[in-house]
Amino acid sequence: MRCKYCNARLAVHDIWCMQCGKQTPVIKNELYSMKSFSETWKAYKSKMSSSLPGAGFAIILGLIPIAVLIWLFSGIIQLECNTATQMLLNLFIKSLAFSLFIPFILIAFNPICKHNDYHLKLSEMFSALRSYPRYFLWTLINALYFCLIYIICFGLPNFASAPILRLVWLVLVNYWVAIALPSLVLMEEMSYNPWKAIKKSYQHFQDVRWNIYLLVLVLAILNALGCLFFWLLLIPEALILPLSLYALRDYTRRLIDFELLNYRL
């Protein structure tokens, strides 16, 4: 393969031409996240039922408690935020509450990263409970980040921030999601601790960040629709959640295979 700009010879996994510095077609072709998602869907759609037991575990112990917490904090439980101390305590309580249940969903990465297939058994989820502390730590790191940017962008009581920082907050949230989610797979595939996995994702996946964000956005929309109809049919989210996990696994594995972890050292 040769660079279309300077005709220099390119390696199969080269993202940038070493001679002229131009981007190669790899990101738009082999590393296009929607191409990976399409391949995941084709492999998964004929095996959907084999992931239902594990998905049920994640929904019952993770998703439903999170939905209950959202309902409680939105109206039933009123936490005072009149002072800086009260606001910080409020953020701490909410962060800890959500962090207790989110890992019950994320531990699914432990079994699915041990194979290339598309099944998630109930027994595998019970075995994955041993990895709960790692995912709890990962969740706490992310909760700390979200608390910090919330305080910076929205300010403390009696100490307001500039309105433009609301838009900055939105950008930071979306950008961080594209950094954090691939790190879940890196924790399993590369045996990294949560902090190192997040750091590696930030350092080495910069060139494909928009592709990661596009994949996350599509998965977020699908899961939102799945949750919307979950109460009516009890099935959609149980099928969409495993698809989301497999899609993240497969795309991150593709990034690893293309030696992106060897870039930006």
ABEGO torsion letter per residue (X at the ends): XBBAAAGBBBBAABABBAAAGBBBAAAABAABAAAAAAAAAAAAAAAAAAAAAAAAAAAAAAAAAAAAAAAAAAAABBBBAABAAAAAAAAAAAAAAAAAAAAAAAAAAAAAAABABBBBBAAAAAAAAAAAAAAAAAAAAAAAAAAAAAAAAAEBBGBBBBAAAAAAAAAAAAAAAAAAAAAAAAAAAAGBBAAAAAAAAAAAAAAAAAAAAAAAAAAAAAAAAAAAAAAAAGAAAAAAAAAAAAAAAAAAAAAAAAGAAABGX
